[in-house]
Amino acid sequence: MSVARLEGVEVRYGDRGPALGPFSLDVGEGEIVALVGPSGCGKSTALRLLAGLEAPTSGAVERGPGRGETSVVFQAATLAPWLSARANAALPLELAGMKAAQAATLADAALGRVGLAGAERARPAQLSGGMAMRVSLARALVTEPRLLLLDEPFAALDEITRRALADDVLKLWAASRPAIIFVTHNVEEAVYMASRVVVMTPGPGRTAGEVSVAGEAPRPAGFRTTEQFRSLVEQVSGLLSAGGAA
């Protein structure tokens, strides 16, 4: 069953040429899809269309989930600096009308799921970049979304932290299996996390090709060193080069 679909979408800004498309994407329940491509190809624009933050100039956007069942995590943690980690994570629930006490309880549970039990009272200024991103993930997961959109959430983090968070996201996915669409410039990250990697051409972004990634998630230890992983990374890199993204 499709959770989200872009059907021949194009996005234009003013009199300039198209910034995206025509581009189509169909994401099924529980599927993890990575969008990779050169800067300016429209990856983040496609994500904004799916989030309902932008409308296409032409084409159709369809989302199966109802209101409140789609969550977005941006490249910056975008936390309210005056609120605690608990209050930040509880914010979507309170905005939806849930009582504060119940929202706080669910927020604490979400923070525990991302490894932040004990940090509920901390303010964003007291958190490392990785911890702040974990709060952002907790805020996105607290509503139990069917569709989770990740827009380069690890881009500003060091390699050790981003690898740890990639594993954490896969563990969180295994617990509730939302559909995930995430944008990344990192080919290895895309192959490691996704069940399907969609490669986009230079802007206006179209589909250059797709690579399926078989195997269990979370990934087994040593997956990055396997011949399968290296071969898939080369396939994605080859599609990027063929599309003019070198």
N, C-alpha and C positions, 0 to 999 in steps of 0.2 A: 504494500500500500504506500502511495506517495505521501510524504509529509510536506514537501516543498517542491515547487517547480517554477522555473523560468522558461518561458516559451517564446523564443525569437525576440528577446528584449533588445532594445536599443536605447541608449541614453545620450542626449545631445544637450549642450549648454549654449544657449544663444545661437549665434550664427556660425559657430565653430562646427567642425565635423564631429562625427559621433565619438563619444568617449568610451563607449562600450557597445559591442555587438555588430550584427545580431548574434546573440548568445543564448543557448538553451542549456538547462541543467535540471535533472530530475533526481531527487533524493528520497530514498525509501526509509521506512521505519528502522531505527537502530543502525543505520548506515553511517560510517565516518568518511567524509569526503574532504580532501584537501584541494584547494585551488592554488596553483603556482603559476608564475609568469613574471615577465619583466615589470619594473616600475612603470606605472602609468597605463597598464593594460586594462584596468577596470576591475581588478579583483575585489577591492573594498567596495566599489560601487555595486557590484553584484550582491555583496553581503548586505549592503544598506537596502537594496530592493527587497531582499528576503526578510529583512527586519521590519519593513514597512516604514523606514525612515526617509525613503525617497520613492518617487513614482517613475516608471519608465516613460520615455518619449513615445515608444511604440512597443508592441508585444504585450504579453500577459504574465502576471505574477500570481501564483496560487500557493496558498499555505493551508495545510490540513488542520493544524492546531488552532484552537480558539484563542481568544484574548487571554493574555497572561501565561500562555504555554510556550512562548518563544522568549529566550533570554539571549543577551548579547554581552560579550566581554571584549572590550577594546584594547588597543595596544597599551594605553595608559590605564592605570587601575581606576581612575576617575572616582575616587572615594571622597566623601564629604569630610574635610579636614577637622571639623568641629564635632564629629560624631565618633563614637567608639567603633571598634570592629563589629561588635554585636549590633549596634544601631545601624551601621552601614548595611550589614547583611539582612537585617530585618526590614529595611526600607521598602522593598517591593511589596511585602505582605501588608505593611501598614498602609501604604498607598492604595492597596486593594480593599481596605476596610477592615482588616483583621485587628482584633484587640491587641494592644501593645504587649501584654504578658504572654499571650500565645505566640505572637510573632517573635518575641525574644527567645522563647523556648526552642522554636524551630530554627532560629538563627544560630543559637548555640550548637544545635545538632549539626547544622551545615558547616559551621566552623570546625567542629570536631572531625567531620569527614575530610576536610582539606588539611588536617594536621595542625590546627590552631587552637586546640583545647587549651585553656589557660591564658589565652591572649584576648579574651572577649572584651576586656575593658580598655585595651590599648588603643590609642589614637593613631591615625595614619603616620604622623611625624615620628612615632616611636617604632615603626615597622620598617624592615628592610624591603627592598624592591620585590623580592620573591614573596615575602609575607603579605605585602600589599596586594599582589596579584592573587594570592590565595584567598584573601578577603573578597576580592572581586569575583572569583570563581564561586565562593560560598554564596554571595549575593545572587549570582546567576542560577545556582542550583537550588536555592531555598524554595523556589516555586515549583520544583519538580517538572521542569519543562520537557516537552516532547521534541523540541528543536533548540539546539544550542549553537549559537553563531560566535565564532572566535576570530577576531581580526588582529592577527599577528600579536597575540597576547604575550609571547615570550621574547619579542624582538629586542627589548632593552635590557635583557637579563644576561648574566654570564652563562657560559656553556654548561657548567655543572648544574646551576640552578634550573636552566631551561630543560635539561635532560630529566632532572628529578620531577619537574612539573609535568612533562610529557607523560611520564609513567603514572603520576598521580591522576591526570585527566583520564587515562585509559582505565585505571582502577575505578574511578568514579563512574565512568561510562558502563563498566561491567555490572555495577550495582543497580542501575536503573535503565540503561540502554536507550538514552535519547538519541535522535539523529543529530550528528555533529557536522557542521561545515566550517572549516577553518582555512584562513588565508595565511600563507607563509612564503617567504623567499628562500627558505632553507629546504633544499631537496631531500636531504637525509631525514629531516624532521617530518616532512610530508610522508615519505615511505614508511617511517617508523610508526607513525600514528594512524594513518588512514587505511581503510579497506579499498579505497579507490582514489587515485590521484588524477585530477583534471588539469591538463596543461593548457595555458592560454597563450595566444599570440600577442605580439606587441599591439598597443592600442591602435584602433579600437579593438578590444579583446574579443577574440573568437576562440573556439575550441581547436587546439592544435592536435590533441589526441588524449587518450586516457590510458592509465596503467592500473591494473587490478593487483592488489596485494593480498595474497592468501596467507592464512595463519591465524593463530589465536591471539586474542588481546585480553589482558595486558601481554606484552611481548615477553617471551622467555629470555632468561639471562643469556647474553652473548649473541642476541639476534643481529646486532649491528655488524658483527664480524662474519656472518654467514655468507656463503656464495649467493644465496637467494637475495639477500639484502643488497649486496654490492651490484648484482645484475639489475635489480629493479631501479636502483639509483642511477645507473648508467642509462637505462631506458628512458627515465624521466629527463635526464640531462640531454639525451639525444633529441628528444622532442622539443625541448627548449631551444637547442641549437638550430634545429631544422626550421623552427618558427621564427628565427631571426633574433633570438634573445641572447645570443652569445655576448 
